[in-house]
Every structure is written in C-alpha cells, then in structure tokens.
Amino acid sequence: MELQDKIVLVTGGGSGIGLAIAVKAKSKGAKVIICGRNEDKLKTSGEKFDLTYYRCDVSKESDVLSLFDKLKSEFGDLDVLINNAGFGYFSMMDEFDAEKFLAVYETNVLGAALMAREAAKIFKEKNNGTIINVGSTAALKGFVGGSAYSATKFALRGLSECWRAELRKFNVRVMQVNPSEVQTQFFETAASDSRDFNPTKLIAEDIAHAVISAIEMNDRGFTTEFTVFATNPQ
Ligand SMILES: NC(=O)c1ccc[n+]([C@@H]2O[C@H](COP(=O)([O-])OP(=O)(O)OC[C@H]3O[C@@H](n4cnc5c(N)ncnc54)[C@H](OP(=O)(O)O)[C@@H]3O)[C@@H](O)[C@H]2O)c1
C-alpha cells in the first residue's frame, strides 16, 4: 500500500512507538490521526508534527464509538489501523493486584479488539485495509514478573490470528509486530524504572521503520508477524 493520501489511525500515538509510527506515516504523505487518554500530551505531539488528534481511552467502548463517529464525519474513511496503545504492569505471580491486572487487559486486549471491530466494519465494506497490532516479545515468551503483561500480548497474538482468518478474504491484511525492549516511557509507566539512554538498544523510530516498510509492501501480499531485536545490545 502506498501511504500517500491514505488515512492512518494510530492508538497511543501521543508518545513513544505510536508517535514515531505516526510521524513516519505523515512523512509518506498519509493523513494521520493519533489518539490517547492524555489530551495535553496529544495536543503537544499533534501540534508539533501536524497530526490530527482525538482524545480516546481505547478500553472504553463509548470513547471508541465516538472516535469512529468523528473519524467518519471528518475523514469519511480509514485505510490503516495501528493498534499500539498499551502499557505494562509487572508483578510476581503470587503478588498481583487484581484491578491492575484487569486494567492492563482492558487496554491491551479489549481496547485493541474494540478499535479493530470498528475499523473492520469500514474495511469489509470497502474490501481493503490494514491492521497492525503492536505486540511484544512478551507475546512469544514469558518472563519473571510478566504474568499480566505477557498474558495480554499472548492474547493479542491470538486476536491477530483470528482477525487474519476472518478478514483475509476481504483483502484486509492483519499483521503483528513484536518489538523487544524499546527506549520509551514504557518502563517508567510499568515499573517506575527510568533507564539511561543506550545507543545500542532500540528506539521508537526503529519500530516505525519496520512497521511502515511492512505496510508499504504491495497489497497483494503481507508479512503476518515480525519480531524486532536490537542487533548487539550492550
Ligand atoms: N517500549 C518497549 O520496550 C516495548 C516493547 C514491546 C512492545 N511495546 C508496546 O508498544 C506499545 C507502545 O508503547 P511505548 O513503548 O511507545 O510506550 P509509551 O510511550 O508509554 O506509549 C504508550 C502509549 O499508549 C497510550 N495509552 C495507554 N493506554 C491507553 C488507553 N487505554 N487508551 C488510549 N491510549 C492509551 C499512552 O497515552 P496516554 O497515557 O495519553 O493514554 C501512550 O501514548 C505498547 O503496546 C507496548 O506494550 C513496547
């Protein structure tokens, strides 16, 4: 798909990986909409990079429905959904907090599914579209303290497979990208863990490059899933 004049919606696009994908799509000539919960963050990023921004908590069905209403009235169409909104919650398996466990599920799994449900209605009708789910290497392998987060990303991988099976005959490409550690606000949000910048580790723009390259492949084909690692992290 050539991104020129295409309409691309990026959830969690106010920061990190989502913002990098949004900026890269914009540089290819796409009309890009970002969404998130924090309006100040969205406004700052939206104004800085000339992106349309809508406030939307993807875990809330009413927010998702009003986002799609706005999208339809302002843009009238959608070509690409990037399901990127997500966060982590780390805890040992015998210590987790049930509310925090559910909250991460509501965003990373239900939120992605609500967004995809509404996007799929548009894509099926026009017989074209692309959905990219931002998973994680935590979708492929568990780790100490990762129960809640890893369970959500394994679940997202299951959703990717089901959606692919349902939507392929409508020419809808469903792909999942699994980044390993990327230097964003993620670890600060998940574990109040601020790490020094390390030039040998991945940055958000590396994931954006991989995602945009996958989208730009001719629509006759697609990469189902890809994992991105740092080459030689020190
Ligand atoms: N960084 C990593 O090492 C890494 C590795 C693998 C996968 N990932 C995945 O990459 C994605 C992006 O994370 P990131 O690293 O870029 O971290 P980030 O900078 O913290 O970005 C996460 C974004 O998601 C938004 N968000 C969270 N909950 C939301 C909700 N309910 N509704 C709408 N937006 C929501 C946040 O904005 P608001 O707070 O304004 O809502 C924020 O802009 C996540 O799915 C994460 O699991 C990250």
The ligand as a Gaussian input file, in Angstrom:
#p B3LYP/6-31G(d) Opt

LIG

0 1
 N        8.941000       0.092000      24.970000
 C        9.079000      -1.220000      24.879000
 O       10.122000      -1.788000      25.319000
 C        8.044000      -2.055000      24.196000
 C        8.412000      -3.345000      23.771000
 C        7.461000      -4.137000      23.141000
 C        6.185000      -3.663000      22.932000
 N        5.845000      -2.416000      23.377000
 C        4.468000      -1.973000      23.134000
 O        4.496000      -0.807000      22.359000
 C        3.293000      -0.057000      22.575000
 C        3.659000       1.408000      22.795000
 O        4.431000       1.537000      23.974000
 P        5.633000       2.585000      24.100000
 O        6.855000       1.810000      24.367000
 O        5.629000       3.530000      22.977000
 O        5.268000       3.306000      25.483000
 P        4.619000       4.762000      25.777000
 O        5.488000       5.841000      25.277000
 O        4.255000       4.700000      27.219000
 O        3.308000       4.764000      24.864000
 C        2.122000       4.135000      25.198000
 C        1.011000       4.999000      24.633000
 O       -0.236000       4.312000      24.826000
 C       -1.195000       5.252000      25.270000
 N       -2.225000       4.545000      26.016000
 C       -2.083000       3.748000      27.106000
 N       -3.276000       3.295000      27.499000
 C       -4.191000       3.802000      26.641000
 C       -5.596000       3.696000      26.532000
 N       -6.346000       2.977000      27.398000
 N       -6.226000       4.360000      25.515000
 C       -5.508000       5.095000      24.636000
 N       -4.176000       5.240000      24.691000
 C       -3.534000       4.602000      25.690000
 C       -0.403000       6.253000      26.113000
 O       -1.006000       7.545000      26.104000
 P       -1.978000       8.084000      27.261000
 O       -1.302000       7.803000      28.562000
 O       -2.154000       9.505000      26.934000
 O       -3.248000       7.321000      27.104000
 C        0.915000       6.327000      25.335000
 O        0.892000       7.357000      24.367000
 C        2.586000      -0.728000      23.753000
 O        1.551000      -1.535000      23.263000
 C        3.683000      -1.589000      24.369000
 O        3.151000      -2.707000      25.039000
 C        6.743000      -1.599000      23.988000

